[in-house]
Amino acid sequence: MDKRDWIAGLEKGLSIIECFDDANPRLTASQAGERCGLTRTATRRYLLTLEHLGYVATDGKLFWLTPRVLRLGQSYLESARLPRIVQPFLQRVTAGTQESAYVSVMDGDEIVYIARNGSNRVMNTGYVLGARVQAQVTAAGLLMLSLRDQAWIDHWLATHELKAYTSFTISSKERMRIEMARVRSQGWAISEQQLDLYFRGVAVPLRDRHGEVAGALSVTMPMGHESSEDAVARVLSVLSETAQAMRNLI
């Protein structure tokens, strides 16, 4: 990007919004500055501007985000084409599998759920649109990572920390490399107890009319007494047929 077109203030303001998370819901100007790599004085000015705009609230010392921030994500969901066209297809998946269906896309090292259909379940993710999670611990994310070119995968494995969420989470890079090769070969993914105990997911790629991966179509389900093989046999054909029907619309 040409430096003449770069607005550094906008970058810094957005980075301050992003520095708040579940572990840091309320921050002082100094703490926010440390997380963003800015001075306390500059950070305070950005925070006060964001307060004036309604995106941040403060008690004079601590700052926290307000619900107005959700407008940013809602603008994407309302303006982007993919979330608007997939809903009827998700209903088809739910009807054919009796499971919760999702469409997700990659954002950095995370997946973001941009559409869903089905009942809520007691899980860490998937309740709301915009929920995001480390990609490798979901079927959809593992699939989209595995379909990248090999050089990208090698760099990702070399630079990425594999965090364990359950005792079943793949945290070995060699095991992850083997799993990604298997997913890449078969063209779909299954993930079991990687993020939530006793839950599994199955995902297929969503490709556009040019064959490029635009996202992933997936279902999640409690594992119960159904084997992995039986679960895949029950849902994979519905997912694959639905993804194929969507291809010319993406």
C-alpha positions as CSV (number, residue, x, y, z in Angstrom):
1,M,0.0,0.0,0.0
2,D,1.3,3.5,-0.9
3,K,2.3,5.3,2.3
4,R,0.4,8.4,1.1
5,D,-2.8,6.4,1.4
6,W,-2.1,5.1,4.8
7,I,-4.0,6.6,7.8
8,A,-2.0,5.6,10.9
9,G,-4.6,7.1,13.3
10,L,-7.3,4.8,12.0
11,E,-5.0,1.8,12.4
12,K,-4.2,2.8,16.0
13,G,-7.8,3.5,16.9
14,L,-8.9,0.1,15.6
15,S,-6.0,-1.6,17.4
16,I,-7.2,-0.1,20.7
17,I,-10.7,-1.5,20.2
18,E,-9.2,-4.9,19.5
19,C,-7.0,-4.9,22.6
20,F,-10.1,-5.5,24.8
21,D,-11.0,-9.2,25.2
22,D,-12.4,-11.7,27.7
23,A,-9.3,-11.6,29.7
24,N,-9.0,-7.8,29.5
25,P,-12.6,-6.4,29.6
26,R,-11.6,-3.2,31.4
27,L,-8.3,-1.4,31.0
28,T,-6.5,1.7,32.1
29,A,-5.0,3.9,29.4
30,S,-1.6,2.6,30.4
31,Q,-2.6,-1.0,30.1
32,A,-4.3,-0.5,26.8
33,G,-1.2,1.4,25.5
34,E,1.0,-1.5,26.6
35,R,-1.2,-4.0,24.7
36,C,-1.2,-1.8,21.6
37,G,2.4,-0.5,21.7
38,L,1.4,3.1,22.2
39,T,2.2,5.7,24.8
40,R,-0.2,6.3,27.7
41,T,-0.8,9.8,26.5
42,A,-1.6,8.8,22.9
43,T,-3.8,5.9,24.1
44,R,-5.8,8.1,26.4
45,R,-6.5,10.5,23.6
46,Y,-7.7,7.7,21.3
47,L,-9.8,6.3,24.2
48,L,-11.4,9.6,24.9
49,T,-12.2,10.0,21.2
50,L,-13.8,6.6,21.1
51,E,-15.8,7.5,24.3
52,H,-17.0,10.6,22.5
53,L,-18.1,8.5,19.6
54,G,-19.9,6.0,21.9
55,Y,-17.7,3.0,21.3
56,V,-16.0,3.2,24.8
57,A,-17.2,4.0,28.3
58,T,-15.2,5.0,31.3
59,D,-15.4,5.7,35.0
60,G,-12.5,8.1,34.8
61,K,-9.8,5.5,35.3
62,L,-10.9,2.3,33.6
63,F,-12.2,2.0,30.0
64,W,-14.4,-0.6,28.5
65,L,-16.2,-1.2,25.2
66,T,-19.9,-0.4,24.7
67,P,-22.5,-2.3,22.6
68,R,-22.0,0.2,19.9
69,V,-18.9,-1.7,18.8
70,L,-21.3,-4.5,17.6
71,R,-22.4,-2.1,14.8
72,L,-19.0,-2.8,13.2
73,G,-19.6,-6.5,12.9
74,Q,-23.3,-6.1,12.1
75,S,-22.3,-3.9,9.1
76,Y,-20.3,-6.7,7.7
77,L,-23.1,-9.3,8.2
78,E,-25.6,-6.9,6.5
79,S,-23.4,-5.8,3.6
80,A,-21.4,-8.9,2.7
81,R,-22.9,-11.1,0.1
82,L,-22.0,-14.6,1.6
83,P,-23.9,-14.3,4.9
84,R,-27.0,-13.1,3.0
85,I,-27.2,-16.0,0.5
86,V,-26.4,-19.0,2.6
87,Q,-29.3,-19.1,5.1
88,P,-31.7,-21.1,3.0
89,F,-29.0,-23.7,2.4
90,L,-28.2,-23.9,6.1
91,Q,-31.9,-24.6,6.7
92,R,-31.5,-27.5,4.2
93,V,-28.5,-28.9,6.1
94,T,-30.3,-28.7,9.5
95,A,-33.4,-30.4,8.1
96,G,-31.3,-33.1,6.5
97,T,-29.0,-33.8,9.4
98,Q,-30.9,-32.6,12.5
99,E,-27.8,-30.8,13.6
100,S,-26.7,-27.2,13.9
101,A,-25.2,-25.9,10.7
102,Y,-22.7,-23.1,10.2
103,V,-20.9,-21.1,7.6
104,S,-17.5,-19.7,8.6
105,V,-14.6,-17.8,7.0
106,M,-11.0,-17.4,8.0
107,D,-9.7,-14.2,9.6
108,G,-6.0,-14.5,10.4
109,D,-5.5,-17.6,12.5
110,E,-9.2,-17.7,13.5
111,I,-12.4,-18.7,12.0
112,V,-15.5,-16.4,12.3
113,Y,-19.0,-17.8,12.2
114,I,-21.0,-15.6,9.7
115,A,-24.2,-17.6,9.5
116,R,-25.9,-20.4,11.5
117,N,-29.1,-22.4,11.7
118,G,-30.3,-24.8,14.4
119,S,-30.7,-25.0,18.2
120,N,-28.1,-23.7,20.6
121,R,-26.1,-26.2,22.6
122,V,-23.9,-26.0,25.7
123,M,-20.6,-25.3,23.8
124,N,-17.9,-22.7,24.0
125,T,-18.6,-21.3,20.6
126,G,-21.3,-21.0,18.1
127,Y,-24.0,-19.2,20.0
128,V,-23.9,-16.0,18.0
129,L,-22.9,-14.7,14.7
130,G,-19.4,-13.3,14.8
131,A,-18.1,-15.9,17.3
132,R,-14.5,-16.6,16.6
133,V,-12.1,-19.4,17.6
134,Q,-8.6,-20.7,16.8
135,A,-9.0,-22.4,13.4
136,Q,-7.2,-25.7,14.1
137,V,-9.5,-26.8,16.8
138,T,-12.6,-26.8,14.6
139,A,-13.5,-28.9,11.6
140,A,-14.1,-25.9,9.5
141,G,-10.9,-24.1,10.4
142,L,-8.8,-27.3,10.1
143,L,-10.2,-27.8,6.6
144,M,-9.5,-24.2,5.5
145,L,-6.0,-24.4,6.9
146,S,-5.3,-27.7,5.2
147,L,-6.4,-26.5,1.8
148,R,-3.8,-23.7,1.7
149,D,-0.7,-24.3,-0.3
150,Q,2.1,-26.4,1.3
151,A,4.5,-23.5,1.7
152,W,1.9,-21.5,3.6
153,I,1.2,-24.6,5.8
154,D,4.9,-25.1,6.5
155,H,5.2,-21.5,7.6
156,W,2.0,-21.6,9.7
157,L,3.2,-24.7,11.6
158,A,6.6,-23.2,12.1
159,T,5.3,-19.9,13.6
160,H,2.0,-21.0,15.3
161,E,1.6,-22.2,18.8
162,L,-0.9,-25.1,19.1
163,K,-2.9,-24.4,22.3
164,A,-4.6,-27.3,24.0
165,Y,-8.2,-26.7,25.0
166,T,-9.0,-30.3,26.0
167,S,-7.0,-33.5,26.7
168,F,-7.8,-34.5,23.1
169,T,-6.6,-31.3,21.4
170,I,-3.8,-31.9,18.9
171,S,-0.9,-29.9,20.3
172,S,2.0,-31.7,18.5
173,K,3.0,-30.0,15.3
174,E,4.0,-33.3,13.7
175,R,0.6,-34.8,14.5
176,M,-1.1,-31.6,13.1
177,R,1.0,-31.9,9.9
178,I,-0.2,-35.5,9.5
179,E,-3.9,-34.6,10.2
180,M,-3.7,-31.6,7.8
181,A,-2.3,-33.9,5.0
182,R,-5.2,-36.3,5.6
183,V,-7.8,-33.6,5.4
184,R,-6.2,-32.1,2.3
185,S,-6.2,-35.5,0.6
186,Q,-9.9,-36.4,1.4
187,G,-11.3,-32.9,0.9
188,W,-13.3,-32.7,4.1
189,A,-12.6,-32.6,7.8
190,I,-13.8,-34.1,11.1
191,S,-12.8,-32.7,14.4
192,E,-13.6,-34.4,17.7
193,Q,-13.3,-33.0,21.2
194,Q,-10.6,-30.5,20.1
195,L,-12.4,-27.5,21.6
196,D,-15.3,-29.0,23.6
197,L,-15.5,-32.4,25.2
198,Y,-18.0,-34.8,23.7
199,F,-18.7,-32.7,20.6
200,R,-17.6,-33.3,17.0
201,G,-17.8,-31.3,13.8
202,V,-17.8,-32.2,10.2
203,A,-16.9,-29.6,7.5
204,V,-16.7,-29.3,3.7
205,P,-15.3,-26.4,1.7
206,L,-17.4,-23.7,0.2
207,R,-15.9,-22.9,-3.2
208,D,-16.9,-20.1,-5.5
209,R,-17.5,-20.4,-9.2
210,H,-13.8,-20.2,-9.9
211,G,-13.0,-23.0,-7.5
212,E,-11.5,-20.9,-4.8
213,V,-12.3,-21.6,-1.2
214,A,-14.6,-18.9,0.1
215,G,-15.4,-20.5,3.5
216,A,-16.6,-23.7,5.0
217,L,-20.0,-25.4,5.6
218,S,-20.1,-27.4,8.8
219,V,-22.3,-29.1,11.4
220,T,-21.7,-29.7,15.0
221,M,-23.1,-32.5,17.1
222,P,-22.8,-34.2,20.5
223,M,-20.9,-37.4,20.1
224,G,-23.1,-39.6,22.2
225,H,-22.9,-43.3,21.2
226,E,-22.6,-42.6,17.4
227,S,-19.3,-43.7,15.9
228,S,-17.2,-41.3,13.8
229,E,-17.8,-43.4,10.8
230,D,-21.6,-43.4,11.3
231,A,-21.7,-39.6,11.9
232,V,-19.7,-38.9,8.7
233,A,-21.9,-41.3,6.7
234,R,-25.0,-39.5,8.0
235,V,-24.0,-35.9,7.4
236,L,-21.2,-35.7,4.8
237,S,-23.4,-36.3,1.7
238,V,-25.8,-33.6,2.8
239,L,-23.0,-31.1,3.4
240,S,-21.3,-31.9,0.1
241,E,-24.5,-31.7,-2.0
242,T,-25.5,-28.4,-0.4
243,A,-22.0,-27.0,-0.9
244,Q,-22.1,-27.9,-4.5
245,A,-25.6,-26.3,-4.9
246,M,-24.2,-23.1,-3.5
247,R,-21.1,-23.0,-5.7
248,N,-22.6,-20.9,-8.6
249,L,-24.1,-18.4,-6.2
250,I,-20.9,-17.5,-4.3
